[in-house]
Amino acid sequence: MPNDKNLVRRQTHGALAVCLLHKERLAARLAATRKLFGPRVLAVDIHSHSTYSDGCSTVAQNVERATELSGLDFLFVTDHDTLTQRRAVAKFPRAGLGQETFGADHHVGMLAPTKVHHGCPTLAQTLDEARALAPFVWVAHPVDAIIADDPAAFEARVAEIAPLGDIAIEVLNGFVTIDHVYPGSRGHVKLFDRLLTMGRRVTPLAGSDAHGLVEFGGCWTGVHGARATAPSIIKALSAGRCFASESPILDFACNGSPMGSVVRAVKGTPLTFTIRAADSYGLQQVRIISGGKVVKQFRPCGDTVLAAEWTRAAGASPSYYRLEVIADDSRRAFSAPIYITPSN
């Protein structure tokens, strides 16, 4: 009779090897996509864990996996309820300090906090306190798979988050995944658009939420106009110069203003949107979303790069536009929105 524990161990190691090979292929794909895209874009993992909390690998192992093997430019180490990883993080120029705290049943990420935060009874209180301690704060994985599939629970989550005003949220989270991201991410994108249609400004983010080496490289936040340092990345994130991605790289602008901008326009004024998207695997769809609906769609038919413009007239009411890119294997990227405000 075979030893059951040995069999499980071999199967586990085999699955891990397959997963790591898959992530290495994603790294090669990212490198090829960078060359196709052209302009410099940072690929940043904003959310990871080490042995200083509940992670299975050290800070050094995580930095090596994320930056050397997964092809990312920068990694924030956001351990739960601690900043004891500070000294370990400081040894690596491509790593930054962070923390994951909580508010009620929500998790909240903090980048470059000045001191540790131990959570609060409510999400609103946690966000207020976290913003006093860190220059960039976001809500991690705000909608799990159960809530995403339960209309009443989803509406309750919207009612809970909408009063908090402008916010940054993860629309992609790579926790315990081999191929595509955590199943709840479909709810994250739904929440993203719902908050936008309610007039909120929402910055979309992607983080591996890695608790082990296997999760690095599956999704990341693309950052425009930044150097590979924590202060520069945080400044760009705060301005909304970013996108959440599983693989594609994108850029999106309106009348020359980049993602995250507020564009003021008189009713009837032409709004010219500039689009650039790339994925070395091939592009399936590139589409512009406004009011929760697709308002313009491009079908690249497997081309690896799309460069296009689209013009429409400004309306009389505030609106938003965001870009969504889908690769041939359905891996996605979501831009930060551009906000259109009527002016007299």
Phi, psi and omega in degrees: 000135179290153176284116185299320181295320178294322179297314179298320181296317180294319179295319180296314179297322179296316179296320179297318180298318179296318181294316179296323176297318179299316180292326176293325175294323176297323178296316178296322178295317178298316180299317179292322180294322177303316181296321180291321186291317177100277183301147183292127175228133176275138172256114190237132172264111184273355194214107178206163183228149181233186179292355175286345170227247184252019176281158182263355183227158184282168176302315181299316179296320180295316180297317179297314182296315184289314188266324183271320186259329180265351174081013180278161183266335187201149182225128170262133179261105190247064183295156181288126167054032179201153169235021180292348176282359187307310183294320179295318180295321184297343180285347188241119182295339181256028176228147180230158183273139174208181176208149170248120178245196183213157172217112189057236180261016178260152173252140184233129178264145179229133175252134180055048178291149179276337176205163183289147176243136186252018174087163182219166179292337182232155177294318181301316180295319179297316179299317179299313182290321180295320180293336175281344183253341187218147181283346177215130186224143178212164175265121180276145177026068187288343183227110178279174186298324181294313179294322180300327183266000181244104185305318181293317180294323179295316179296324177296322179293320176300314181297332179283321187269326185304320181293350183280356175081207181297142192203158170247137181221154170283124171261346175225132180221128189260019184302131178044050179238151176255314183253267181274172190285173181313134186304330180297348183298334176296326175288328178298316180293321177298317178295320178307306182291323180298315179296321178296319180291341176272005176092007179277154170262125188231126177262120181274138182228162174222133177219147181294332189053035188295130170249002177198170186296336188295337188270345184293140174093352182284328173205157186198167178259123175276133185234126178262148171067033181227155169270165183277060174227153182301311181300320181292318178296316181298320178299316180292319177298318180297331178273355181078020180273062190205169175211156177261135186215147166262345180185309185296153171249140182216163169216149187210130181215160177226122182049037178086355180267134186280175174311144180088351184279156168257120180253121178266131184211136174290146178308132180093346178295136178295134172250113181255116181263131179253127186238135169220130181217147179210146169202123185295343177282337183119147181256132179266308181216146169228125186218151178257131182248136174212137181061027180079009183232155174284120180253344175206135182227136174245142178240096184289347177056045175091353174301150182270346179223138172232127172234123186208165172230152177213134183237138171215163183278143175293143179266188182269350183243156176300146180209173175223157174223137175224155181255139178231129182240134179235123180280172183297336176260018175074009172289143195237166170214145184229122181281157163295147182286163166249132187253127181255123180243125180296144174229152182273000000 
